[in-house]
Amino acid sequence: MADSGRAKAAGESPSVGRRKGGSPGESPGSGRKSQPSPGSRSKPTAGNHGHSFRKVTLTKPTFCHHCSDFIWGLVGYVCEVCNFMSHEKCLKHVRTVCSCMAPTLVRVPVAHCFGPASQKKRFCCVCRKNLEGTAALRCEVCELHVHSDCAPFSCSDCRLCHQDGGQDYEMYHHHWREGNMSSGARCEVCRRVCGSSDVLSGMRCEWCGITAHASCYIIIPPDCTLGRLRGMILHPSCVRVCSRNFSKMHCYRISETSQQCELDNLDEPDVQSPVVTKENQSSGSSDSGKQTLKVFDGDDALKRNQFRLVSIPRITKNEEVVEAALRAFFIPDESQDYEFQIHTQPGLLTDDIINRNGTPDNKAVFKDTSPEAWLLRAKPKEAELLKVYTGWLKAGVTYISVTVGKSSTVDSIIKEALAQLGKQDHNPAEFNLVEVFMSSKQVQRQVLAGQELLQDKLREIRKSSLRQMNQTRFYIVENRNRVVQVDLLLGGLPLQLSTEEYTQLLQQHLDFKSHLVTITHIYPEQGAVALQISCFSEAERIYMLAKDTSINGKQLTSLVIPEILKSKLSKDSCPLLVFVNPKSGGLKGREILYGFRKLLNPHQVFELTSGGPLPGLHTFREVPHFRMLVCGGDGTVGWVLGVLETIRHKLSCPEPAISIVPLGTGNDLARVLRWGAGYSGEDPYNVLVSVDEAEEVEMDRWTILLDAQEMTEDGKQNGFLEPPKIVQMNNYFGLGIDAELSLDFHHAREEEPGKFNSRFHNKGVYVKVGLQKLSHTRNLHKDLRLQVDKQDIELPSIEGLIFLNIPSWGSGADLWGSDSDARFEKPRIDDGMLEVVGVTGVVHMGQVQSGMRSGIRIAQGSYIRITLTKPIPVQVDGEPWIQAPGQIIISAASPKVRMLKKSKTKQKKQSGSLKEGRAESPAPGEGGI
């Protein structure tokens, strides 16, 4: 960015990678309303980090943003740009940088992934105001929370979670974010409380989670160790993605929702974003002594109709009006470098306000005139200073300043920059000057041509948008030929085809260039192929085209897959692969997905609605040791285990241990493994600590062969569906009344899926369908024959027959019972046997659910054969259908599944900063990148 007087006055903070707040509004602590004291405004100085403090009279309770204490008395100091409120005694200690200076603190530009904000109390990281009751957004990867109107003024300072192509970062620093932490968080340095629920206060590393005061964190060593969860975090130095024009939403496989379009709407024409500046925040536009100006910051804002409303006195100096407009756009420059132009319907008039009023420069005034709109322009300069950042050149300095004149070309700037860096012996032709626009949504890079006049380029950017100029940097980088390798995973293809058939199919529908695209892996059981593409434009074309392509009536899926560099994984590394079903557990699935993305590397967290479990397992295929965490119901766990079974021979770690976060209705498997009856909002950090401390156990898994007879035409008309020939069973397999209730529940959910978003409602529907079956009688023992370990078993008079692999059924009921019986062994989940139990009807099932009775014990065995003589409802792990007459064979599947059982020992209470810093926030993030 080009230097300016105010930017130089504000100076550079000794720390990097931080993000600070700042945008018009009142003090965040919903504090006292502030009224300006005339003549008390101060210019920014090197000691106030870009703030423009003004003395105000407080009329409501207000808290200091530096020490977070209550401001006693009637006098406080507020920044006119970012609303930072301070005691007079705290002014000299302020280390928080004003948000107008935030772009200067970005170490590595990384765009944010904005999504809809949660309902928790949060403060905007730009304007520092409370987000409650307003349209707000949050980053899905870091702890950035902003108003929708403030989002364009935030910069790309998200966590760096991977190496981007050939850019290799050797050291990973703490990644500090201000505020939005628990009020009980303690400073890592002084051990005093540094969090606050009243204002945006305190700093936290988004990788390791340590917290500190704004005045203390600068003395913490910069290197980040990733904290307590380091063993399960996929270190960013081990992940590589060639992203270029792929957005971070694509790289992290984050599903786009209609709510996430709130930010995009700011880029659409005819969308207004009016903001009133701080001079008017106490009195409002109703004050007859005020007038409101509609101000645009460039031609781009005119086209999109994006303006800021600036409220000023009806008679005021021209310089003060320009200053107010600069503050509204968070531009840290001096007012004498800018001027106003009138925007009217025919076009722009070149007359500035000073000439139109006919007064000298230093006494120019705004009079009571209200044109349609004003355009803020930068005055042309003969020469200016340009900051040239050294990028990835191990130069020892962040940037150097180069003078840009009318005849300065890109080549001449490169030569001067190399001379200042002591690299004058290097060939300038081996370096490029790269323009980097650090917008909050996307980082855009452009290599400048050698003969391009740089001053013309700067004027062009300023003419388009002054805000864009404030968020633009210029890097000098080595001109190296980077190896392009983009990995895509395409799903939704027909099953069980050969490599040649998949190649022909993709060639037919996607018309890819065979010399640029290689099929590296095929997954015929899943109908998916992995592509490696050596051209960015071809990768982008295939990615977008696949999303709009259907084959045999099925929509294709297309995902960007990161490359895990196993050579960089530490020997004791055991990263956690997380699968989350956001549709389970109502809104809790989405919240826990958000929490894990912040606590871990988002490249190790996969949303099951985007391609299922295969993308995650394919990504981790070469990781020698890893564990898995499945967030969902028993059906979700079975889905993941099923996909794992089909591709385990392609994994370097074929038997990863699996833990569960129960988000379903029954959650029987989670109950057995001590993960609880259901997720009730536990801190995701504590969940991960429990996973890390869990013990490994083995669990049997069973294969069910359904050798059904051919369906008749009449049977099809009655709704009988042909089931799969082979299914896998983890929990239990039921026939008769148990499966019939599950089938009725399944039909009710298909009719109104929107209502089935809570465990309480789901169980209520189960009770309802059960009551409807009270008078129902089925002589199940007459409709089937049972063999256990090749022995015929005589069945009693029952309505339901259930085969148990785990000692939990129907949301935690003990169907087998705890009474000892000399005929049978005590059931275990790894004993290689199934327990066969009968129920006499709905009343009996209700008694079992209430703990009054147990089921009728029939047999134990490892090989089951069932012969059906008529169609009967069946269910496997809660998935029901009607099974036609025929044979059903149940046998043990190998190998056994390795599961994680939650440890009985209580976790030790985490001290201060580590646990308390996460008590209210779903997750911390990354360290210092």
ABEGO torsion letter per residue (X at the ends): XBBBAAAAAAEBBABBGBBBBEBBEBBAAGBBBBBBBBGABBBBBAAAGGBBBBBBBBABBBBBAAAGBBBBEABBBBBAAAGBBBBAAAAAABABBBAAAAAAABABBBBBBBBBBBABBBBBAAAGBBABGBBBBBBAABABBBBAAAAAABBBABBBABBBEABBBABBBBBBBBEGBBAABBBAAAGBBABBAABBBEBBBAAAGBBBBAAAAAABBABBAGEAAAAABBBAAABBBBAEABBAAAAAGBBBBAAAAAAAAAABBGBBBBBBBAAAAAAEAABAABBBBBBBAEAAAAAAGBBBBBBBBABBBAAAAAAAAAAAAGBABBAAABBBBBBBAAEBBABBAAAAAGBBAAABBBBBBBBABBBBBBBBBABBBBBBBAEABBAGBABBBBBBBAABBAAAAAAAAAAAAGAAABBAAABBBBBBBBBAABBBBBBBBAABBAAAAAAAAAAABAAAAAABBBBBBBBBBBBBBBBBBBBGBBBGBBAAAAAAAAAAAAGBBAAABBBABBBAAAGBBBBBBABAAAAAAAAAAAAABBBGGBBBBBBBBBBBBAAABBAABBBBBBBBBAABGEAAAAAAAAAAAAABBAAABBBAABGEAAAAAAAAAABABBBBBBBEBAAAAAAAAAAAAAAAAABABABBBBBBBBABAAGAAAAAAGAEAEBAGBBAAAAAAAAAABBBBBBBBBBBBBBBBBBBAAAAAAGBBBBBABBBBAABBBBEAAAAAAAAAAAAAAABAAABABAAAAAAAAAAAAAAAAABBBBAAAABBBBBGGBBBBBBBBABBBBBABABBGGGBBAAEABBBAABBBBBAAAGBBBBBBBAEAAAAAAAAAGABBBBBABBBABBBBBBABBBBBBBGGBBBBBBBEBBBBBBBOBBBBBBBBBABBBBBBBEAAAAAAAABABBBBBGX
